[in-house]
Amino acid sequence: MPVTVDVSSLIELAFALILVGALSGFLAGLFGIGGGAILVPVLYESFRIAGVPLDVRMPLCVGTSLAIIIPTAIRSFRAHHARGAVDMAVIRVWALPIIVGVVGGSVIARYAPERLFKIVFVAVAWSAAARLIFARDHWKFGEDLPKGPLMKAYGLIVGLLSTLMGIGGGLFSNLLMTFYGRPIHQAVATSSALAVLISIPGALGYVYAGWPAAARYPDVMALQLPFALGYVSLIGAVLVMPLSLFTAPLGVRVAHAMGKRTLEAAFGCYLFIVGGRFVISLVSGG
């Protein structure tokens, strides 16, 4: 039996998504995170209201988030690159391992239970929040980023976990680069380039991963999510993208105006809050 939805609720939801686009673009420029860390929790509430089944709701949020990140990440990267803040040497080393990790994450997404996406999101977000809020300058893995296999392994992990979380990779690369003594501003700028590498193949991977869901829930997917491609909602993407493109350069300007410690603390507090939403969801089952 098809699920019915209150039209007024969906209209309110559309306006909320447009505003979220503005905020996600700003955060993409500010933190180098691609905006996914805010998009995934808000899209989750949106799809819950729309009646999307629980077992496909979280991967649909992740896939849609990755698609939305694409233009924002490109704009954010160009703004940071214009300031000369992106470490292109890191990008060259991580490019191939990250893409391999994205492919692996897309395959996992096709078969993984819905709870896995939430657990990964919370574990990584809260770990990063603790590091950013409580860390001291002497908390380091080393004086500079490693060379050889370890560096490539980091790239693989960044690509894999970012794809399962629906983020642009900034969460991990910011953490890694600051643990190896890189300035937070350089970490943020370099992360904006990683978001481009992750979001494009990641979105395509979730299109592939979501085809079985469309077959399982044809009525719901057609009624509540018209024009969805696998685990990517095109309507959600269209509503969020425009303002995110406009506000990304503003976030870049604010990031470069903030002090190192202020930027780290702000990022950490934000991650703690969004991780808490999915802890509630895991406990309540909704």
C-alpha positions in Angstrom: 0.0 0.0 0.0 1.5 3.4 -1.0 2.6 5.7 1.8 0.8 9.1 1.9 2.5 12.3 2.9 1.2 15.7 4.0 1.9 18.1 1.2 2.4 21.1 3.6 5.1 19.1 5.4 6.9 18.5 2.2 6.7 22.2 1.3 8.2 23.1 4.7 10.8 20.4 4.1 11.7 21.9 0.7 12.4 25.3 2.3 14.4 23.7 5.0 16.6 21.9 2.4 17.2 25.2 0.6 18.4 26.8 3.8 20.5 23.7 4.6 22.2 24.2 1.2 23.3 27.7 2.3 24.7 26.3 5.6 26.4 23.3 4.0 28.2 25.5 1.5 29.4 27.8 4.2 30.7 24.8 6.2 32.3 23.4 3.2 34.4 26.5 2.8 35.0 27.0 6.6 36.0 23.4 7.5 36.9 21.8 4.2 34.3 19.1 4.9 32.2 19.3 1.8 29.1 20.0 3.8 28.3 16.3 4.2 28.5 16.3 8.0 25.5 18.6 8.1 23.7 17.3 5.1 23.5 13.7 6.3 21.6 14.4 9.6 19.2 16.9 7.9 18.5 14.7 4.9 17.8 11.8 7.4 15.1 13.9 9.0 13.8 14.9 5.6 13.5 11.3 4.3 12.0 10.2 7.6 9.1 12.7 7.2 8.8 11.6 3.6 8.1 8.0 4.7 11.3 6.4 3.3 11.8 2.9 4.8 14.3 2.8 7.7 16.6 0.2 6.1 17.3 2.4 3.1 17.0 5.8 4.7 20.6 6.3 5.8 22.3 5.1 2.6 20.0 7.3 0.7 21.1 10.3 2.8 24.8 9.4 2.2 24.4 9.0 -1.5 22.5 12.2 -1.9 25.0 14.0 0.2 27.9 12.9 -2.0 26.0 14.1 -5.1 25.3 17.5 -3.5 28.9 17.9 -2.4 30.3 17.8 -6.0 29.8 21.4 -7.1 30.3 22.8 -3.6 33.6 20.9 -3.3 34.8 22.2 -6.7 34.0 25.8 -5.8 35.6 25.5 -2.3 38.7 23.9 -3.8 39.1 26.7 -6.4 38.8 29.4 -3.7 41.4 27.7 -1.4 43.7 27.0 -4.4 43.5 30.7 -5.4 45.0 31.5 -2.0 47.8 29.0 -2.5 46.8 27.0 0.6 46.3 23.5 -0.9 49.1 21.0 -0.6 49.1 19.5 -4.0 51.9 17.0 -3.1 49.5 15.4 -0.6 46.7 15.2 -3.3 49.0 13.5 -5.8 50.0 10.8 -3.2 46.4 10.2 -2.0 44.5 10.4 -5.3 44.6 6.8 -6.4 44.3 5.2 -2.9 41.3 7.4 -2.1 39.5 6.4 -5.3 40.1 2.8 -4.5 38.6 3.4 -1.1 35.6 5.1 -2.6 34.9 2.1 -4.8 35.2 -0.3 -1.8 32.8 1.9 0.2 30.3 1.9 -2.6 30.4 -1.9 -2.8 29.9 -2.2 1.0 27.0 0.2 0.8 25.2 -2.1 -1.6 25.1 -4.9 1.0 25.6 -3.3 4.5 22.8 -3.0 7.1 21.5 0.5 7.8 23.0 0.7 11.3 26.5 0.4 10.0 26.3 3.8 8.4 25.2 5.4 11.6 27.9 3.6 13.7 30.6 4.7 11.4 29.3 8.3 11.4 29.2 8.5 15.2 32.5 6.8 15.8 34.4 9.0 13.5 32.6 12.3 14.3 33.1 11.9 18.0 36.7 10.8 17.7 37.5 13.8 15.6 35.6 16.1 18.0 37.6 14.9 21.0 40.8 15.5 19.1 39.9 19.0 18.0 38.4 20.1 21.3 40.8 18.7 23.8 44.1 18.2 21.9 47.2 20.0 22.6 50.0 21.0 20.2 52.2 18.1 21.5 49.6 15.5 20.6 51.3 14.3 17.3 52.0 11.2 15.4 55.1 12.8 13.9 56.6 16.1 12.7 55.4 15.6 9.1 53.2 13.3 7.1 54.7 9.8 6.5 56.0 8.6 3.2 55.4 5.3 1.3 52.8 2.6 2.1 51.5 4.2 5.3 50.6 7.4 3.6 48.8 5.4 0.8 47.0 3.4 3.5 45.7 6.6 5.0 44.4 7.6 1.6 42.6 4.3 1.3 41.0 4.6 4.7 39.9 8.2 4.0 38.2 7.2 0.8 36.5 4.2 2.4 35.1 5.8 5.5 34.2 9.1 3.8 32.1 7.1 1.3 30.2 5.3 4.2 29.6 8.6 5.9 28.6 10.7 2.9 31.3 13.4 3.6 34.0 14.9 1.5 36.9 13.4 3.4 37.7 16.6 5.4 36.9 15.0 8.7 39.7 12.5 8.3 42.3 14.5 6.4 42.0 17.4 8.8 42.5 15.1 11.7 45.5 13.3 10.1 47.2 16.4 8.8 47.0 18.2 12.2 48.3 15.1 14.0 51.3 15.3 11.8 52.0 18.9 12.6 50.3 20.6 9.6 48.5 23.9 10.2 44.7 23.6 10.4 44.2 26.2 7.6 46.4 24.1 5.3 44.5 20.9 6.3 41.1 22.6 5.6 42.3 23.8 2.2 43.8 20.4 1.2 40.6 18.7 2.3 38.6 20.7 -0.1 40.5 19.1 -3.0 40.0 15.6 -1.5 36.2 16.3 -1.4 36.3 16.6 -5.2 38.1 13.2 -5.5 35.6 11.5 -3.2 32.3 13.0 -4.1 32.2 12.3 -7.8 33.0 8.5 -7.8 31.2 8.2 -4.5 27.9 9.5 -5.9 28.2 7.3 -8.9 28.9 4.3 -6.6 25.7 5.0 -4.6 23.7 5.1 -7.8 24.9 1.6 -8.4 24.4 0.5 -4.7 20.8 1.7 -4.6 19.3 -0.2 -7.5 18.2 -3.1 -5.4 16.4 -0.7 -3.0 14.4 0.7 -5.9 13.3 -2.8 -6.8 12.3 -3.6 -3.2 10.2 -0.4 -2.6 8.9 0.7 -6.0 5.8 2.4 -4.6 7.5 4.3 -1.9 10.5 5.3 -4.0 8.3 6.5 -6.9 5.8 8.4 -4.7 8.1 9.9 -2.1 11.4 10.2 -4.1 10.6 10.8 -7.7 13.7 11.1 -9.9 15.9 9.2 -7.6 18.8 7.3 -9.1 19.6 4.4 -6.8 20.6 6.0 -3.4 20.8 9.5 -4.9 17.7 11.8 -4.7 18.0 14.2 -7.5 15.3 16.4 -6.0 17.2 16.7 -2.7 20.3 17.6 -4.7 18.6 20.3 -6.8 17.1 22.0 -3.7 20.3 22.1 -1.8 22.9 22.9 -4.4 22.2 26.5 -5.5 22.8 28.3 -2.2 25.6 26.0 -1.2 27.6 27.2 -4.3 26.9 30.8 -3.3 28.0 30.5 0.4 31.1 28.3 0.0 33.5 31.2 -0.8 32.1 33.0 2.2 33.1 30.1 4.4 36.6 30.2 2.9 37.0 33.8 3.8 35.9 33.2 7.4 38.2 30.2 7.8 41.3 32.3 6.8 40.2 35.1 9.2 39.9 32.8 12.3 42.7 31.8 14.6 43.9 28.2 14.6 42.5 27.2 18.0 39.2 28.9 17.4 38.7 27.0 14.1 39.6 23.7 15.7 37.3 24.2 18.7 34.4 25.3 16.4 34.8 22.2 14.2 35.0 19.9 17.2 31.8 21.2 18.8 29.9 20.9 15.6 31.0 17.3 15.1 30.0 16.4 18.6 26.5 17.8 18.0 25.8 16.0 14.7 27.2 12.7 16.0 24.7 12.9 18.9 21.8 12.9 16.6 22.7 9.4 15.3 23.3 8.1 18.8 19.7 9.0 19.6 18.7 7.3 16.3 20.6 4.1 17.2 19.1 3.9 20.6 15.5 4.7 19.6 15.6 2.8 16.3 14.2 5.7 14.3 
